[in-house]
Amino acid sequence: MLEKFFKLKENGTTVKTEILAGITTFMTMAYILAVNPDILSACGMDKGAVFTASALSAVVATLVMALVAKLPFALAPGMGLNAFFAFGVCLSMGHDWEFALTAVFLEGIIFLLMTAFNIRELIINSIPKNIKHAISVGIGLFIALIGMKNAGIVVANDATLVGLGDITSASAVVALLGVFITGVLLARNVRGAILIGLFIATIIGIPMGVTIVPNDIDFSVPSLEPIMFKFQWDWLNSAEGIFSMVTVLFTFLFVDMFDTVGTLIGVTTKADMLDKDGRIPNVKQALFADSVGTTVGAFLGTSTVTTFVESAAGVAEGGRTGLTALSTAGMFFISLFLAPIFLMVPGAATAPALIIVGVMMVTPIKSIDLDDFTEAIPAFFTMVMMPFTYSIAEGIVFGLISYVFLKVFTGKYKDVSMVTVVLALLFIGKFIVDAM
């Protein structure tokens, strides 16, 4: 039945490979179950309830990706968007978390409509092929930076923005050993190398005090009651309230839209899953998955649900179909009852997976035309602005704006589609509005 539904042979994969890939994806993104409640509790939300909402929204959205889009991608409440929810909307702007949750709900509804009318699919297909390759490279650099930051290998530096951390610290040593072990396993063509490396790094971390084994394990599932269906509609009573909601809503829409677009393009490019026209298979269904995830997540009580760039780890393990996503969804469901065990895996142990996947993601750079400056400069901006700004969306923005300018002012305007021009103008307009 699995073979017939997911067409495993046609995609050159097996049940074992897909399940291992799904577990690998889950292990590299399971940190969100610990981080998201921490961040959202900063604005007064119940931490235990947010944990349950995060896991359930990930299960629902990833199941839609598995069964409808049949792609090997996993979804969960996104990093960055949760920080904007708590520290931007609530703590900086002074809104209640119920107001922010309402904005997330409206975002999900708008995304559902945009997906139904093919607007998001149109945007993805308008992105030039070289920039699509560059997105994969940029994501590779970006997730490698995340891994190194999590392990303390790269740290903030007041003089130079970033600098080398204490690589003799326990977490850095665990991460570096994990990278070397995983690298040796990959070089020897061992299946499941990334997942094996992750487990070994976790075990190495126990005597070093990096992996904390809990003394008292509680397997009960926290109630959703404190945060479920808690929307706020008072803002409709004033022009100021409506303006605030539009501002917050636009930011959620913008970041989520291009984070998802970037992840889908980057990971499918790396997995060589694009069709002959450079398009993502079942992209409409994939976008439908994150729209459903965001809407359901808002109902349950969590921030925007988006496609996770860590899906690249599962793809690197050979995941090619929705069975990978189905396995990841199953792991998220199990995590509801075994959270203390999954949360034992420290950031230093997931860092090797992110760094190694970063290596794999940069290979499409070989397909980028670096001789034509009207192609090379936008591709370069796309690649470097992702790690430099800590945002996939900003990488796409800089890539598309520079692409349109260079093509138009060198007489190659026929290479630019009208949708790409409109996107570039909207990006410039956003910069102007943000500066006002």
Sequence and secondary structure as in RCSB ss.txt:
>XXXX:A:sequence
MLEKFFKLKENGTTVKTEILAGITTFMTMAYILAVNPDILSACGMDKGAVFTASALSAVVATLVMALVAKLPFAL
APGMGLNAFFAFGVCLSMGHDWEFALTAVFLEGIIFLLMTAFNIRELIINSIPKNIKHAISVGIGLFIALIGMKN
AGIVVANDATLVGLGDITSASAVVALLGVFITGVLLARNVRGAILIGLFIATIIGIPMGVTIVPNDIDFSVPSLE
PIMFKFQWDWLNSAEGIFSMVTVLFTFLFVDMFDTVGTLIGVTTKADMLDKDGRIPNVKQALFADSVGTTVGAFL
GTSTVTTFVESAAGVAEGGRTGLTALSTAGMFFISLFLAPIFLMVPGAATAPALIIVGVMMVTPIKSIDLDDFTE
AIPAFFTMVMMPFTYSIAEGIVFGLISYVFLKVFTGKYKDVSMVTVVLALLFIGKFIVDAM
>XXXX:A:secstr
 HHHHHTTTTTT  HHHHHHHHHHHHHHHTTHHHHHHHHHGGGT  HHHHHHHHHHHHHHHHHHIIIII  S  E
EE TTHHHIIIIIIIIIT   HHHHHHHHHHHHHHHHHHHHTTHHHHHHHHS HHHHHHHHHHHHHHHHHHHHHH
HTSEEEETTTEEEE  TTSHHHHHHHHHHHHHHHHHHTT TTHHHHHHHHHHHHHTTTTSS   SS       ST
TTTT    GGGGSHHHHHHHHHHHHHHHHHHHHHHHHHHHHHHHHTT   TTS  TTHHHHHHHHHHHHHHHHHH
T S EEE TTHHHHHHTT  SHHHHHHHHHHHHHHHHHHHHHTTS HHHHHHHHHHHHHHHTGGGGGS  SSHHH
HHHHHHHHHHHHHHT HHHHHHHHHHHHHHHHHTTT GGGS HHHHHHHHHHHHHHHHHH 
